[in-house]
């Protein structure tokens, strides 16, 4: 385990087999996302990915001068960093392109990339609201769509990675992913 991350919690380690390195991540859901990305890369559905890519400056801070003539901060800068930038590979099927909201003009580009923000199924209150606002703001200001990746829902459509089927400590099947197809099965089924 690593030191605390951007959310103040203790970080987890995830092995990125595509790049041959260990990443310090913020949640178990991000570990699951990396597992899926690495398996999808083996099947050429994903060409590459970057963890915590560029940040989007959504609001430049503002100051004001108070009644005493002192300059004070009115609003601080607001910067948002998605969890992943995913470059899709040649085997990314139509279902994945639709899931990630890839638009027609993007398909003519030499590389199709999508931003992901990984959320747990529990992130419905404050975390979900702030993500929704950031997502809309990034779209409005930069024209980039940030996909909300909830592993349980996403894996039901795109397959569960082998490393995520079982818990890391107890080596028991995780109930959340029981009965799901593997990544290979899900991606190959879509091509048929």
N, C-alpha and C positions, 0 to 999 in steps of 0.2 A: 504494500500500500504506500501511496505517496502522500505528500502534504495536502493541505486543503486546497480546493480549486476555487473557481469563480463563484460558486454558490456557497462557499464556506464549509462544505462537508468534506470529509475525508475522501480522497480520490481512490479509484480502483485502477487496476492495471489490466490492459487488454492487449493481446498480441495481434499485431497487424502483419499477417503472413504475406500480404501483397508487397509490402515494403521492407519486410524483415526487421521490424522494430516493435518495441513495447511502448504503448501510449498510456499516459495517465489521463483517465476520463472521470467525469462527474457522477455517473450513475450506472447501475446494472443495465438499464435500457440502452445506454451508449455502447456498452460491451456487446450486447446482443446485436446492435446495428452494425458494429465493426465485423462481427462474425458473419452476418448476412452479406455485407459488402465483399468480404474476402472470398466467400463461396461463390457469389455471383460473378466475381472477377475470374474465377477458375472456369466458369461457363461462358465467358465473354459478354455477359450482360452488363457488366461494369468494367470500364477501362481503367479508371483510377479514382481515387478519392483523397480529399484533404480534410483533416480534422481541424476544427475551428479556423476556417479560412478568413479572408478579409472581413473587416468590420464595416458596417454601414453607419455613417454619421447621419442621424435622423433629425437632430436639432442642434444648432450651434447655440451655446449659452447666451444669456442676456443679462446685462447689468443695469442698474438704475442709480441715480444720485438721490440720496435721502435729504430730508429737511436740513440736516447739519452740513450738507455739501460733501458727504462721504459716498464713495462709489461702493455699492453693495451688489451682491449676486441676487438676481431676480429668479433666473432659471439656470440650472446647470446643463452642460452638454448631455445629449442623449445618444448613446452609441449602442448598436445591436450587433452581435456576432452570432450567426447561425452555427449549428454544431458541425455540419459537413457540407462540402461542395463535392458532388458526385458527378463524374464524367461517365456518361453511359457508353456502353460498348456496342459493337455491331449486332449482338444477339439480344439486345433489349427489345422485347416484343411490344406489340401494340398495347397490350394490357398495362405494362409498366409505363409506357409513354402517357397513356391516359391517366393512370394513377398519379403520376408526377405533374400532371397538367402541362405537358410539353405542348407548346403552340406550333402551328404550322410553319411560321417563319424560322423557328429554331431548327427545324428539321433540315433546312437547306444549308445551315452552317456546317463547317467542317467538324465541329465537336458540339455535342449536345450535353449540357451540364445543368444540374438542378441543385438547389440549396435544400438542405434538410435541417429541421429542428426536431430533435428526439424528445418525446414526452412520454411519461408513464400514464397508465390509465387513471391514476389518481390526480393528475394535474388539471383539475376542472375548475378550481376556484381562482385564486390570484394568479398563479403561474399561467393558466390557460388564458385568462383575460389579457395579461400583459403580452403574451405571445401573439394573440389575435390582433392587438393594436400594432405591434411591431411588424407583423406580417403585412398588414394593410399599408402601413407607412412605407415599408421597403418597396411594395408594389407601386405606390403612388409616386414616390420620389425617384426610384431607380428602374422601375419596370421589371423587377425580378420577383418571381413567385417563390416563396419559401414553403416547402412541403412539410406538413406536420406529420412526422413519422411516429406512430404509436406501435411498438413492436407486436403486441398481441393482435391487433387488427391487421397490421401490414403482413405479418407472417401467415395469417389465415388466407391471404390472397397470393402472396409471393413465396411461400414456403418458409419453414423454420430451419435455421442453420443447425448442423449436427452438434456443434459445441453448446448450443443454447437449449437443446432438448433436456439436458440433465443439469442439476444444480452443481455448482463448483465444489461445495463442501461435502454434502451428503451423497453425491453421485446418484441421486434418485431422479426419476423423470419429473420435470416441472409440470404441475397440473395445468398451468396457463397454456402450455403448448401441446398438451396431450392430444393425440389423434391428428395432428397437422401433417401435411405433406412435407417432405424435405425440399430444400431449395431446388435441387436438381429435378425432382419430380414436378414441382410447380412450374418451373421455367420450361421444361421440356413438354409438359402437357399443353402449355399455351401455344407452342409451335405447331401442334397437330391440328 
